[in-house]
Amino acid sequence: RESDHRAWTPVSYTVTRQNATVQGLIEGKAYFFRIAAENIIGMGPFTETTKEIVIRDPITVPDRPEDLEVKAVTKNSVTLTWNPPKYNGGSDITMYVLESRLIGKEKFHKVTKEKMLDRKYTVEGLKEGDTYEYRVSACNIVGQGKPSFCTKPITCKDEIAPPSLDLDFRDKLIVRVGEAFSLTGRYSGKPAPKVTWLKDDIVVKEDDRTKIKTTPTSLCLGILKSVREDSGKYCVTVENSTGSRKGFCQVNVVDRPSPPVGPVIFDEVHKDHMVVSWKPPLDDGGSEITNYIIEKKDAHRDLWMPVTSATVKTTCKIPKLLEGREYQIRIYAENLYGISDPLISDEMKAKDRFRVPDAPEQPIIKDVTKDSAVVVWNKPYDGGKPITNYIVEKKETMATRWVRVTKDPIFPSTQFKVPDLLEGCQYEFRVSAENEIGVGDPSPPSKPIFARDPIAKPSPPVNPEAVDKTKNSVDLSWQPPRHDGNGKIIGYLVEYQKVGDEEWKKANLTADSCPETKYKVTGLTEGLTYKFRVKAVNAAGESEPAYVPDPVEVKDRLEPPELILDANMAREQHVKAGDTLRLSAVIKGVPFPKVSWKKEDHEVSPKADIEVTGVGSKLEIRNTVHEDGGIYSLTVENPAGSKTVSVKVIVLDKPGPPRNLQISEVRSDSCYLTWMEPEDDGGSVITNYVVERKDVASAQWVAVSSSSKKRSHMAKYLMEGTQYLFRVAAENQFGRGPYVETLKPIKAIDPLHPPGPPKNLHHVDVDKTEVSLVWNRPDRDGGAEITGYLVEYQEDGADEWTKFQTVPMLDCVVTGL
């Protein structure tokens, strides 16, 4: 049965041998077979083949390989190739076996170590000068077949042959834009040459359009969709150790030209014709321009009319125009390969435009000497008629009248040497053009020049040095050059260079931006080191540079703070109350110090305005009051140190109230007042005190004294028995201060004193427990009626007196003794 079917097909019924031949099988099909024995009793069980059998011809070893050839020989290797055998023995080739025999030996030795299916092999590691024969055999699953025929004896030595080159292209090749082209050829040489393609001496590299194909015997450079830039001289070089050969081809990729170059210039404009000109195309398409096509169009119509299509000049006369109409001109360039895009002019009105020439541009003065100068100018528009003469005029700068330098005609030259100048005088020049219509406007005056011999470049500046620096700038200073070259020094050019770099960079672009002998170079990088140089510049040019001797590292220069006090920061500053207090100082230091103001070691009042600038600081307090006085301090600090200055500020004002007002020695008509000076005299000496009194029953104060310079006063002329209040105020040159007032009123009466001692005290009777005493009135009653007498007794020997009683009369009986 077939392997992909289940049904069994009988082959024979009466086979008595132990083998059978099955006919009618299909080559390439796989089959299973089974056999059963049969006797008179019947048929036994089948025995089946375990594996499918594929029907094909019998397999043998393959035939011998064919065409064994030697492809390359060196002093230590041989490269061979061969073709497969005509018949593989009915089975695929599994490997090839390459054998060699040294001439003089009998046996062949296997060269290949591993399974090899390639039909090319290089035998390496041979000895120079030895001679070998080679043969190769093919193997399949059956085994190794017959060997091929042997090669001729091969001697190991380098084969040398100079390169040869056979090209399929000529020296020149013309290709249309967009077409492809290829440069092909064949080459040979031993050892195998290296192939290199060049275009205009630059190596050609492959890209999307450029393809390079090189085989051992052929070479090809192909370019797809060529463009104009592919034009050039192509060169192919084949080179090995024995020499080289080159082939050249000048490829010209041609196209229609680019448009003519504008703008279209209207050289002449008349009422019935114009003359226009233009410039040739920048790219002629690789082929010479054969002619230009010129068309005209009325600006108010859409129809272009031909003018000519047969001119190779870049100028053309446009005829048959209508006066007053505006026209546009369109110009095409044409070569063998097509017509360019057009160049279209601006609109131009057809009319006569003859007039005097335009004013020339500002003339240039050169070759100045002490008595002459050369004036140079550009030709202006001639107004439609050719220029016939130029008129050159001069005047001294401070004068107003222009003088013609010559009566002779000046034409066609556009320069003139003006003679007869006065040495040291400053002149200006101007030029006018003349045609048959008349003389045109003069040009703008030239730049003023001095009539003196030519100046030379100055000598270098002297002693350039770095005088200051910050983290991003350096201040340079120098002295003027010793020789100014007879010309005024316009200014200086400052350049800097980072150490390690070669390029010098300009710190200022023009000399007139640095007229002085100092300059601040900014925009530097902190921490880097720079070199500096300075050039002097006059009208003749730049001097040789003068170099700052040593490189400068850019960083902040540490300089301790310094305070330069203004007059308002004297040791003691007086300011009148209500006026403005100003304290200021100039501050120096690098880096610029931190500034702080204090009053009595505390923050200053919030109403104080503090301003800090790059050169100083100012404190300002408006409408000062007495409390604004005190010790003000200004502290400046940077990493190099700190400095503090102080100033005492006295706000001049009215004095404060006197202190500790006391009243003593009250009498019926007077009393004595004392007080202490005010704590605050207002910054000025107390000139006097004002004393006033008031009857408690009255609302009006009455002056007692207004000119007392002492701190006491005797108030007189009081009315006995009246109660009074007193107050005192201090005065200075700025006014009267507040009053201090007595807390309690005083009564104008004479003072009371204790009475004198009773007189003539004696006893008039004595008993065992009592004593009767009598006495006389004292000499003085102390200013008031005696109200009673205090009687005391003391036991003899005792220290203390014992009060008995107070009696109103001049006698008393002391009892209880």
C-alpha positions in Angstrom: 0.0 0.0 0.0 1.1 3.6 -0.5 2.2 5.3 2.7 -0.6 7.9 2.4 -3.3 5.2 1.8 -4.8 2.5 4.1 -6.0 0.0 1.6 -3.6 -2.9 0.7 -3.2 -4.1 -2.8 -2.2 -7.8 -3.6 1.0 -8.3 -5.5 1.2 -12.2 -5.9 -0.8 -15.2 -4.7 1.5 -18.1 -5.5 5.0 -17.1 -4.6 6.9 -20.2 -3.3 10.3 -18.5 -3.0 11.4 -16.2 -0.1 11.7 -13.2 -2.4 9.5 -11.4 -4.9 9.8 -8.6 -7.4 7.0 -5.9 -7.2 6.3 -4.3 -10.5 4.3 -1.2 -11.5 5.5 1.1 -8.6 5.7 4.9 -9.1 9.2 6.5 -8.7 9.4 8.8 -5.7 6.4 7.3 -4.0 6.7 5.7 -0.5 5.2 2.2 0.1 4.7 -0.3 2.9 4.8 -4.1 2.2 3.5 -7.1 4.0 3.8 -10.9 3.5 1.7 -13.9 4.8 2.5 -17.6 4.5 -0.2 -20.0 3.3 -0.6 -23.8 3.6 -3.5 -26.2 2.9 -5.1 -25.2 6.1 -5.2 -21.5 5.2 -3.3 -18.1 5.3 -1.3 -17.1 8.3 -0.8 -13.7 9.8 0.9 -10.9 7.8 4.4 -9.5 8.6 4.6 -5.8 7.7 7.7 -3.6 6.9 8.5 -1.4 9.8 9.4 1.7 7.7 8.2 3.1 4.4 10.3 2.5 1.4 10.8 5.2 -1.2 11.0 3.9 -4.8 14.1 5.2 -6.7 17.0 3.8 -8.7 19.8 2.1 -6.9 22.3 4.6 -5.1 26.0 4.5 -6.0 29.0 6.7 -5.2 29.1 9.9 -7.3 31.1 10.4 -10.4 34.4 12.4 -10.4 34.1 16.2 -10.0 34.9 18.1 -13.2 36.9 21.2 -14.3 39.4 21.3 -11.4 41.2 24.6 -11.9 43.8 26.7 -10.2 42.6 30.2 -9.7 45.4 31.8 -7.7 48.9 31.0 -6.6 51.0 32.8 -4.0 54.2 31.8 -2.3 52.4 30.1 0.5 48.8 29.3 -0.8 46.9 27.9 -3.8 43.3 28.6 -4.5 41.3 26.0 -6.5 37.8 25.7 -7.9 35.8 22.8 -9.5 32.4 21.9 -10.8 30.1 19.1 -9.4 30.1 15.6 -10.9 27.8 15.0 -13.8 26.0 12.3 -11.7 25.7 12.4 -7.9 25.1 8.6 -7.7 21.5 9.0 -6.9 22.0 10.9 -3.6 22.9 14.5 -2.7 26.6 15.3 -2.4 27.4 15.6 1.3 31.0 16.8 1.0 34.1 17.2 -1.1 37.5 15.9 -0.3 40.6 17.8 -1.7 43.9 15.9 -1.8 47.4 17.0 -2.6 50.7 15.3 -3.5 54.1 16.9 -3.2 56.0 16.2 -6.5 58.4 13.4 -5.8 56.1 11.6 -3.3 53.8 8.8 -4.2 50.8 9.3 -1.8 48.1 11.9 -1.9 47.2 13.5 1.4 43.9 14.9 2.4 43.9 18.7 2.6 40.4 19.5 3.9 39.8 18.7 7.6 36.1 19.4 7.9 33.1 18.7 5.8 33.2 21.1 2.8 30.4 21.7 0.4 31.9 24.8 -1.2 33.5 24.2 -4.6 36.3 26.7 -3.9 39.1 26.2 -1.4 42.4 28.0 -0.6 45.2 25.7 0.6 47.4 27.8 3.0 50.6 27.2 4.9 52.5 25.9 1.9 56.3 26.3 1.5 57.6 28.7 -1.1 59.1 26.8 -4.0 57.4 23.4 -3.4 55.5 21.9 -6.3 52.1 20.1 -5.8 49.4 18.2 -7.7 45.8 18.4 -6.5 42.7 16.3 -7.0 39.2 16.3 -5.5 36.5 13.7 -4.8 32.8 13.9 -4.1 31.0 12.0 -1.3 27.4 11.0 -0.8 25.7 8.8 1.7 27.1 5.7 -0.1 30.7 6.9 0.1 33.6 8.7 -1.6 33.6 8.7 -5.4 36.4 8.6 -7.9 38.9 11.6 -7.7 39.0 14.1 -10.4 41.8 14.4 -12.9 44.9 15.9 -11.3 46.0 19.4 -11.9 49.2 20.2 -13.5 52.1 20.5 -11.1 51.8 23.9 -9.3 54.9 25.6 -7.9 54.2 27.9 -4.9 55.3 31.4 -5.8 53.7 34.9 -6.1 52.1 35.6 -9.5 52.7 39.2 -10.5 50.9 40.9 -13.3 50.5 44.7 -13.7 47.0 46.0 -13.8 45.2 46.3 -17.1 42.1 48.4 -17.8 39.7 48.1 -20.7 37.0 50.8 -20.5 33.6 50.8 -22.3 33.3 54.6 -22.3 35.0 57.5 -24.1 36.7 60.5 -22.8 33.5 62.6 -22.8 29.9 61.7 -22.0 26.8 63.9 -22.3 23.7 63.0 -20.4 20.3 64.7 -20.1 19.1 65.6 -16.6 17.0 62.8 -15.1 18.5 60.0 -17.2 20.7 57.3 -15.8 24.3 56.6 -17.0 26.9 54.1 -16.2 30.7 53.8 -16.6 31.8 50.2 -17.1 35.0 48.3 -18.0 37.1 45.3 -17.3 40.3 44.9 -15.5 42.9 42.3 -14.4 46.2 42.1 -12.5 47.9 40.0 -10.0 47.6 40.4 -7.1 44.0 41.5 -7.5 44.0 45.3 -8.0 42.0 47.7 -5.8 39.4 49.7 -7.7 38.7 53.4 -6.7 36.3 55.9 -8.3 36.9 59.6 -8.1 34.8 62.6 -9.2 36.8 65.9 -9.4 39.5 64.3 -7.2 36.9 63.4 -4.5 36.1 59.7 -3.7 32.7 58.7 -4.9 30.5 57.2 -2.2 27.4 55.1 -2.8 24.0 56.5 -2.0 20.4 56.2 -3.2 21.3 57.3 -6.7 25.0 56.3 -6.9 25.8 52.5 -7.2 29.2 50.9 -7.5 29.6 47.3 -8.5 33.0 45.6 -8.7 33.7 41.9 -9.6 37.1 40.2 -9.9 37.2 41.1 -13.5 34.7 44.0 -14.1 33.9 47.3 -12.7 30.8 49.6 -13.0 29.7 53.0 -11.6 26.0 53.8 -12.2 24.1 57.0 -11.4 20.3 57.1 -11.4 18.2 60.2 -12.2 21.2 62.3 -12.9 21.2 66.0 -11.9 23.4 68.9 -13.0 25.6 68.5 -10.0 26.7 65.0 -11.3 28.7 66.8 -14.0 32.4 66.5 -13.5 35.6 64.6 -14.3 35.3 61.0 -13.3 38.4 58.8 -12.8 38.7 55.1 -12.1 41.9 53.8 -10.7 43.0 50.1 -10.6 46.1 49.6 -8.5 48.1 46.8 -7.0 51.7 46.4 -5.8 53.0 46.4 -9.3 51.5 49.7 -10.5 48.2 51.4 -11.4 46.1 52.3 -14.3 43.6 55.2 -14.6 40.7 55.9 -16.9 39.0 59.3 -17.3 35.6 60.5 -18.5 34.3 64.1 -18.5 30.6 63.7 -17.8 28.4 66.6 -18.7 24.8 66.4 -17.4 22.9 68.8 -19.5 19.6 70.6 -19.0 17.8 73.7 -20.1 19.4 76.9 -18.7 18.3 78.7 -15.5 16.5 82.1 -15.9 18.6 85.1 -16.9 19.8 87.1 -13.9 17.9 90.2 -13.1 16.8 92.8 -12.5 16.0 93.9 -16.0 17.8 97.2 -16.5 16.1 99.9 -18.6 19.2 101.5 -20.1 17.1 103.9 -22.3 13.5 104.8 -22.1 11.8 106.7 -24.9 8.2 107.4 -25.9 8.3 104.8 -28.6 11.0 102.4 -27.6 13.2 101.1 -24.8 16.6 99.6 -24.5 16.9 96.9 -21.8 19.8 94.7 -20.6 20.2 91.8 -18.2 22.8 89.3 -17.1 23.3 85.8 -18.5 21.9 82.8 -16.5 24.0 81.6 -13.6 23.8 78.1 -15.1 23.7 77.6 -18.8 22.6 74.0 -18.4 25.9 72.6 -19.5 25.4 73.9 -23.1 26.1 77.3 -24.6 23.2 79.7 -24.7 22.1 79.8 -28.3 19.7 82.7 -28.1 17.4 84.8 -25.9 13.7 85.1 -26.4 12.3 88.6 -25.5 8.6 89.4 -25.2 6.7 92.5 -24.2 3.3 93.1 -22.6 1.1 96.1 -21.9 0.8 96.2 -18.2 -3.0 96.4 -18.5 -3.4 93.4 -20.8 -2.6 89.7 -20.5 -1.2 89.1 -24.0 2.6 88.8 -24.4 3.9 89.9 -27.8 7.2 88.6 -29.2 10.0 91.1 -29.7 12.8 88.8 -30.9 13.9 85.2 -30.5 17.2 85.4 -32.3 19.6 87.4 -30.2 22.6 86.2 -28.3 23.4 89.6 -26.7 22.2 90.5 -23.2 20.7 93.7 -24.4 17.8 94.4 -26.7 15.8 97.3 -28.1 12.1 97.1 -27.5 10.3 98.9 -30.4 6.8 99.9 -31.3 5.7 101.2 -27.9 2.8 103.6 -27.3 3.7 106.7 -25.4 2.3 106.8 -21.8 1.6 103.1 -21.7 3.3 100.9 -19.0 5.1 97.8 -20.2 6.7 94.7 -18.8 9.5 92.8 -20.5 9.9 89.0 -20.3 13.2 87.3 -21.2 13.9 83.5 -21.7 17.3 81.9 -22.2 17.6 79.0 -24.7 20.2 76.3 -25.3 20.2 73.0 -27.3 18.2 71.3 -24.5 15.4 73.7 -23.9 14.1 77.1 -22.8 14.6 78.5 -19.3 12.0 79.9 -17.0 11.4 83.6 -17.7 12.9 86.8 -16.1 10.1 89.4 -15.8 10.9 93.1 -15.4 9.1 95.7 -13.4 6.6 97.9 -15.1 8.1 100.9 -17.0 6.2 103.7 -18.7 7.1 104.6 -22.3 8.1 108.3 -22.3 11.1 110.5 -23.0 13.2 110.8 -19.9 15.9 113.1 -20.9 17.1 115.3 -18.1 20.2 116.4 -16.4 22.3 113.7 -14.8 21.7 112.5 -11.2 23.9 113.7 -8.4 26.9 111.3 -8.0 27.3 109.5 -4.7 29.5 110.9 -2.0 33.0 111.1 -3.5 36.0 109.4 -1.8 39.3 111.3 -1.2 42.6 109.4 -1.4 46.3 110.1 -1.8 46.2 113.3 0.2 49.4 115.3 0.5 50.1 118.8 1.9 49.1 120.5 -1.4 46.9 118.0 -3.3 44.3 115.3 -3.1 42.7 112.8 -5.5 38.9 112.9 -5.7 37.2 109.6 -6.8 33.5 109.2 -7.6 31.1 106.7 -9.3 29.3 107.5 -12.5 25.7 108.6 -11.8 22.7 108.0 -14.0 23.1 110.2 -17.1 19.5 111.3 -17.4 19.0 109.6 -20.7 21.8 111.6 -22.5 25.5 110.7 -22.3 27.5 112.6 -19.7 30.0 115.1 -21.3 31.8 116.5 -18.3 32.3 116.4 -14.6 32.6 119.5 -12.4 34.7 119.1 -9.2 34.4 121.8 -6.5 36.2 122.4 -3.2 35.7 124.5 -0.1 37.3 124.9 3.3 35.2 123.2 5.9 34.3 126.4 7.8 33.7 128.4 4.5 30.3 128.6 2.7 31.4 129.2 -0.9 32.3 126.4 -3.2 35.1 127.0 -5.8 35.6 125.1 -9.0 39.0 123.3 -9.0 39.6 123.5 -12.8 37.9 125.0 -15.9 39.2 122.2 -18.1 36.7 119.3 -19.0 37.0 116.2 -16.8 35.7 113.2 -18.8 35.5 110.2 -19.1 37.7 109.7 -16.0 35.8 109.5 -12.7 38.7 110.8 -10.6 40.7 114.0 -10.5 43.8 115.2 -8.7 43.0 118.6 -7.1 46.2 120.8 -6.9 47.0 124.0 -5.0 45.7 123.1 -1.6 47.0 125.0 1.5 48.9 122.8 3.9 47.0 122.3 7.2 43.7 123.5 5.9 40.6 121.2 6.1 38.7 120.8 2.8 35.5 119.2 1.5 34.9 118.2 -2.2 31.8 117.6 -4.3 31.2 116.5 -7.9 28.4 117.4 -10.5 27.8 115.6 -13.8 26.9 117.5 -17.0 25.1 116.4 -20.2 23.7 118.2 -23.2 20.6 119.1 -21.1 22.6 120.8 -18.4 24.5 120.4 -15.1 23.0 118.0 -12.5 22.8 118.4 -8.7 26.1 118.1 -6.9 27.0 115.1 -4.8 27.0 115.1 -1.0 30.2 116.7 0.3 33.1 114.3 0.9 34.3 113.6 4.3 36.6 116.5 5.5 40.3 116.0 5.0 43.3 118.0 6.1 45.9 118.9 3.5 49.0 117.3 4.8 51.4 114.6 3.9 50.2 111.0 4.3 50.2 109.6 7.8 51.8 106.3 8.9 50.5 103.8 11.3 51.1 104.7 14.9 53.6 102.9 17.2 52.1 100.4 19.8 50.5 101.8 23.0 52.9 102.0 26.0 52.8 99.9 29.2 49.4 98.2 29.0 48.4 96.8 32.3 45.4 95.3 34.2 44.5 97.8 36.9 41.4 96.1 38.3 39.3 93.0 37.8 36.0 91.3 38.9 34.6 87.9 38.4 33.6 88.7 34.9 35.6 91.8 33.8 39.1 93.2 33.7 40.0 96.9 33.6 42.9 97.8 31.4 45.0 101.0 31.3 47.9 102.1 29.0 49.7 105.1 27.8 49.4 106.7 24.3 51.9 105.5 21.7 55.2 107.4 21.4 54.6 108.1 17.7 51.1 108.8 16.3 52.3 108.5 12.6 51.5 112.2 12.0 47.8 111.4 12.4 45.3 111.8 15.2 44.8 108.7 17.3 41.2 107.7 16.6 41.0 105.3 19.4 42.2 101.9 20.5 41.3 98.2 19.8 41.4 95.9 22.7 41.7 92.1 22.2 41.7 89.2 24.5 42.7 85.5 24.3 41.8 82.6 26.6 45.1 81.0 27.7 45.5 77.8 25.5 43.4 79.2 22.6 44.9 80.5 19.4 42.1 83.0 18.5 42.2 86.6 19.6 38.7 88.0 20.2 37.8 91.7 19.9 36.6 93.4 23.1 35.5 96.5 21.1 34.6 96.3 17.4 35.6 99.9 16.5 38.4 102.1 17.6 36.2 105.1 18.2 34.3 103.2 20.9 37.5 103.4 23.0 39.0 106.9 22.6 40.6 106.9 26.0 43.6 105.0 27.3 41.5 102.7 29.4 38.9 100.1 28.8 36.7 97.6 30.7 36.6 94.2 29.1 33.4 92.5 30.1 31.7 89.1 29.4 34.6 87.1 30.7 34.3 83.7 32.5 35.1 83.5 36.2 38.1 81.4 37.0 39.6 81.4 33.5 42.9 83.1 32.6 43.2 85.5 29.7 45.8 87.4 27.8 45.2 91.0 26.6 46.7 93.2 24.0 46.0 96.8 22.7 46.4 98.4 19.3 46.4 102.1 18.5 44.4 103.2 15.4 44.8 106.3 13.3 43.6 107.1 9.8 46.4 105.0 8.4 45.4 101.9 10.2 46.2 99.8 13.3 49.5 99.7 15.1 51.3 96.6 16.2 49.8 95.2 19.4 51.2 95.9 22.8 50.7 93.0 25.2 49.7 93.1 28.9 52.8 91.4 30.4 51.2 88.6 32.4 48.0 86.6 31.9 45.1 87.7 34.2 42.9 85.3 36.2 39.3 86.6 36.2 38.0 86.7 39.7 36.9 89.3 42.2 39.8 91.3 43.6 39.6 91.3 47.4 39.9 94.8 48.7 38.9 95.7 52.3 36.0 98.1 52.7 36.8 101.8 52.9 34.6 104.7 54.0 35.0 108.2 52.8 32.7 110.3 55.0 30.7 113.2 53.6 30.5 116.4 55.6 27.2 115.3 57.1 28.9 112.4 58.8 31.1 114.6 61.1 31.4 113.3 64.7 28.4 115.3 65.8 25.5 116.2 63.5 23.0 118.8 64.5 19.6 119.0 62.9 16.6 121.2 63.7 13.4 119.4 64.6 11.1 119.1 61.6 14.0 119.3 59.1 15.5 116.4 57.2 18.4 114.4 58.5 20.8 113.2 55.8 23.8 111.0 56.5 26.0 109.7 53.6 29.4 108.2 52.8 31.3 107.0 49.8 32.0 103.3 50.0 34.9 101.4 48.4 35.8 97.8 48.4 36.0 94.7 46.2 33.7 92.9 46.1 31.3 95.8 46.9 30.6 95.5 50.7 27.3 94.7 52.4 25.9 97.9 54.0 24.0 98.2 57.3 22.8 101.2 59.3 22.2 101.0 63.1 21.0 103.4 65.8 22.2 102.6 69.3 23.0 99.1 68.0 19.4 98.6 67.0 17.6 98.8 63.7 17.0 102.4 62.5 13.5 103.8 62.6 11.1 102.5 59.8 10.6 106.0 58.6 14.3 106.3 57.6 14.9 106.0 53.9 18.2 104.0 53.2 19.7 104.1 49.7 22.7 102.0 48.6 24.4 102.5 45.2 27.5 101.1 43.6 29.6 103.9 45.1 28.0 104.7 48.5 25.0 104.8 50.8 22.7 107.5 52.2 20.3 107.5 55.2 17.5 110.1 55.2 14.9 110.9 57.8 12.3 113.6 57.0 10.4 115.7 59.6 12.8 114.8 62.4 11.7 114.7 66.0 13.7 114.7 69.2 13.5 110.9 69.4 15.4 110.6 66.1 18.6 111.8 67.9 21.2 109.3 69.0 24.3 107.5 67.9 24.0 106.3 64.3 26.6 103.8 62.9 27.3 102.7 59.3 28.9 99.3 58.9 30.3 98.0 55.6 31.6 94.4 55.3 33.0 92.1 52.6 35.1 89.0 52.6 38.2 91.2 53.0 37.1 92.8 56.2 34.7 95.3 57.7 34.6 98.9 58.9 32.2 100.9 61.1 31.9 104.6 61.6 29.5 106.4 64.0 28.0 109.8 64.2 26.1 111.5 67.1 22.9 113.1 65.8 21.4 115.8 68.0 17.9 116.9 67.0 17.7 120.6 68.1 14.3 121.2 69.8 12.5 122.8 72.7 13.8 121.5 76.1 11.9 119.0 78.2 10.0 119.8 81.4 12.0 120.7 84.5 12.2 118.0 87.2 11.4 117.7 90.9 9.5 121.0 91.4 9.5 121.7 95.2 7.9 124.5 97.3 9.2 125.5 100.7 9.3 128.4 103.1 5.6 129.2 102.7 4.7 132.6 104.2 1.5 134.6 104.2 2.8 136.7 101.3 5.6 134.5 99.7 7.0 131.0 99.1 10.3 129.6 97.8 10.3 127.3 94.6 13.2 125.0 93.6 13.5 122.6 90.7 16.1 120.6 88.6 17.1 121.1 85.0 15.2 119.1 82.3 16.6 115.7 81.4 16.7 116.9 77.8 17.9 120.4 77.0 16.8 120.0 73.3 20.4 120.1 72.2 20.8 123.7 73.2 21.7 125.6 76.3 18.8 126.5 78.6 18.5 130.2 78.4 15.9 130.8 81.1 13.0 129.4 83.1 9.4 130.7 83.1 7.5 130.6 86.5 3.7 131.0 86.7 1.1 130.8 89.5 -2.6 130.4 89.6 -5.3 130.9 92.2 -7.1 127.6 92.5 -10.3 129.5 92.1 -9.2 131.0 88.8 -8.6 129.5 85.4 -5.8 131.9 84.4 -2.1 131.5 85.0 -0.2 134.6 86.0 3.5 135.1 85.2 5.7 135.2 88.3 9.0 135.3 86.4 10.0 134.8 82.7 13.8 135.5 82.9 15.1 133.4 85.7 18.4 131.7 84.8 18.6 130.0 88.2 16.8 126.8 89.2 15.0 128.5 92.1 12.7 131.5 92.7 11.1 133.4 95.6 7.4 134.0 94.7 6.3 137.2 96.4 3.1 139.2 96.7 0.9 136.4 97.7 -2.5 137.1 99.4 -2.6 135.6 102.8 -4.9 132.7 103.1 -5.2 132.1 99.3 -4.4 128.7 97.8 -2.0 128.7 94.8 -0.7 126.2 92.1 2.7 126.9 90.5 4.3 125.7 87.2 7.7 126.0 85.6 9.0 125.7 82.0 12.5 125.8 80.5 13.4 127.8 77.4 16.2 127.6 74.9 16.9 129.2 71.5 14.3 126.9 69.9 11.4 127.8 72.2 9.7 127.0 75.4 9.3 123.4 76.6 6.4 121.9 78.5 5.5 123.0 82.0 6.0 121.0 85.2 3.2 121.7 87.7 2.9 121.3 91.5 0.7 118.4 92.4 -1.1 120.0 95.4 -1.9 123.7 96.0 -0.2 125.5 98.9 -1.9 128.0 101.2 -0.3 131.4 101.8 0.0 131.6 105.6 2.9 132.0 107.9 4.3 128.6 109.1 3.3 127.2 112.6 6.0 126.2 115.1 5.8 124.3 118.5 5.3 126.6 121.5 8.2 127.2 123.9 8.6 125.3 127.2 6.3 126.3 130.1 8.2 128.4 132.6 8.7 128.1 136.4 7.4 124.5 136.9 7.2 123.7 140.7 5.1 121.7 143.2 2.8 123.4 145.7 1.7 120.2 147.6 3.0 116.7 148.1 1.1 113.6 149.5 2.2 110.0 149.7 0.6 109.1 146.4 0.1 112.5 144.6 1.8 115.8 143.9 0.2 119.2 143.0 2.1 121.1 140.3 1.8 124.7 138.9 3.7 126.6 136.1 3.6 129.7 134.0 2.8 130.2 130.3 5.8 129.9 127.9 7.4 132.9 126.4 6.2 132.0 122.8 3.1 130.2 121.6 4.6 129.2 118.1 2.2 131.4 116.2 -1.0 129.8 117.5 -3.1 129.7 120.7 -1.9 127.1 123.2 -4.5 124.4 123.4 -3.1 122.4 126.4 -0.1 121.2 128.5 1.3 117.6 128.5 2.3 116.5 132.0 4.8 113.6 132.3 6.6 112.0 135.4 9.7 109.9 135.9 10.7 107.7 138.7 14.0 108.7 140.1 16.8 106.5 138.5 14.6 105.5 135.6 15.4 106.3 131.9 11.9 106.8 130.5 9.2 109.4 131.1 5.6 108.4 131.7 2.8 110.4 130.2 0.2 111.4 132.8 -2.4 113.6 131.0 -2.9 116.8 129.0 -4.5 119.7 130.9 -5.7 123.0 129.6 -4.8 125.0 132.7 -1.5 126.1 134.4 -1.8 123.5 137.2 -2.3 119.7 137.6 -2.5 117.1 140.5 -0.4 114.0 139.5 -1.9 111.0 141.3 -1.2 107.3 141.5 2.4 107.7 142.6 
